[in-house]
């Protein structure tokens, strides 16, 4: 059936199964969309300046994760507490901040192959973009990302905002207007 996505995995759904969901989605993309140049992961509370993202992707052409890079101590208490048995090291490998990342689709099979030998971790951001990336030899390229309200001065500098409380329709209208004016100026149609 055209336009319908059927993505499933063999597990009982829970918060600690996010890494399984991520692997299922990467597998689906690898099978059904191998010719798509980029794979974008974005949480539902993320607003992306797609114009800036495309500019970055065309200029950089990274063969790596394109994201807000984090280095972090392993949390042993709280919501994301990881037992020493689950992850013995005190520090995670470099990984992408969860709200948004982009990766060239042809690199997805390397992550899936790495999942066969890398130790499993239920913290999906760290597992997919950190542990699997490390095992697959995939690096990271940093982008601008913020967790606050959008300001007009952010346009063209910040690619993504998460936990956004601002009106997305309003900001989409502002973004498209700013980029349209910049395009017209570049063509000499607006002074």
N, C-alpha and C positions, 0 to 999 in steps of 0.2 A: 504494500500500500504506500504510495508516494507521500512524502511529507511526514511519515510516522516514524518515530524513533522507538525501537524496542531494545532496551539495554538492561540486561539482568546478569546476576551472578549467583553462585551457589553458596549463600550465607544468609543468616538471620540478620536483618537490618538493625544497627545500633550505632551510636556515636563512635565507638571503637572499631567500626568496620569501614571507616572512610577510606582507608588505604585500599581495601578490596574494591570499593566503588571506583576509586581513581584508576586502578589497574583494569577494571572492566571497561571503563570509558576509553582508556588509551588503546586497549585491544580492539574495541569497536571502531575507533577512528582509524587504526592501522588497517583493519580489514575493509572498511567501507569508504574511506576517504584518503587513500594513499597519495593521491595527486594534489591534494589541497596543500598549498605551500606552508601554512602556519596553523598551529593549534593554539587557541587561546583558552585559558582557564580564568574565569572571573566569578567571584561570589555574587550573590544577588543584591548585595548592598554596595556595589562598586559602580562608579561613574567613570567612564573612560573617554579621554580626548582621543578619539579614533584617528583624527587628522594628524596629530602629533605622533601617535603610534605608527601610522603608516610611513610618516616621514623618517622616523627612527629605523624602521625595518628596511626601507629602501636605501638609506644611507649606510647603515651598519652591516646589513646582511649577516647577522650573527649566526654562527653555527653553535649556539649555546642557549641556555635559558636566558630570557630577557625579562628581568624582574627587579623588584626591590630586594637586595641581598641582605640576609641576616646571618649573624654569627651569634650563637647562644649557648649558654650553659644548659645542661639537661635539668629540667624541673623535676624535683623529687617529691614535691607536695603540690596540692591544688588541683584544679580542673585538668591540667595537662601533665599531671604527675606520671613519670615513667620510672618503673622499678629498675634497679640495677641489673636484674636478671633479663629485663626486656632490652636494655641498652646499657652496657657496662661502662662506656666512656662517660666522662663528666662534661664533655662538649660535643655538640652536634657538628657535623660537617657544614660548610656554607650551604644555605638553602634559601629558597624564595619565600618571601612573605606571602602568606596564603591568599590574600584577596585577589591578586591578579598576576599571571605570568603568561609568557608566550614562548613557544618552542617550535623550531622548524619541524613539521610533521615527519619528514624522513628520519628524524632522530628517535621517534617513539619506539621503533623496534629494539633499539639499543637499551632503552629503559626496561622494556618487557623482558628482554634476555637477561638483564642484570637482576631482575626480580627472582630468577631461578637460583641465584647463588648468594645474593645479599641477604643479611639478616632482616627479618620482617620487623616493622615498627608500625604501630597503629596511628601515630601522629602523621597524618597524610602529607602535610606540607614538607615536613622533614624527610619522610620516607621517599616520596617521589622525587622531589627537587633537590634533596640533599644526599641521602644514602644511595638511592639508585643512580643519581647523577654521578656520584663519586665512583661507583662500581662501573658505570658505563663510560667514564672519562669525558663527561659533558660538563663544561664550565658555565659560569654565570656572567652576564653583563648587566650592570645596574641601570635602573631607570628611576625617574622621579615619581614618588607616590606619597600621598598625604592622608592623614586621618583628621580632617577638619573641614570647615566650610570652604567652598570655592570662593576665590577672590578673582576679580577681572585680571589682576596682574599675574595670576597663575597660568592663564591661557598661553599656550606655546612653551611653557616651562615644566608643568606638572602633567604627567600622563594619566594618572589615576588617583581617585579619591575613594576611600572606603569609610564605612559608617556614616555615609552622607545623609544629612538631614535636609539639605536644600532641595528645592523643587527641581527635579530632573528635566522636566519639559522646558522650564524657564532656561536652565543652563544649556540644554541642547540648542535652543533658539539662539542664545547668546554665542555659543561656539560656532554655529553655522554662519551667523551674521559676521563674526570677526574673520573667519576664514574666507568667506565669500568676498569681503572687502579687501583682504590681503591678496586674493587671487586677482581681483579686478585691478588693483593697483599694480600688480606685477605685469599685467597686460596693457597698462597705460590707459585704462578705461575710467579710472577714478583718480583724482588728484588729492 
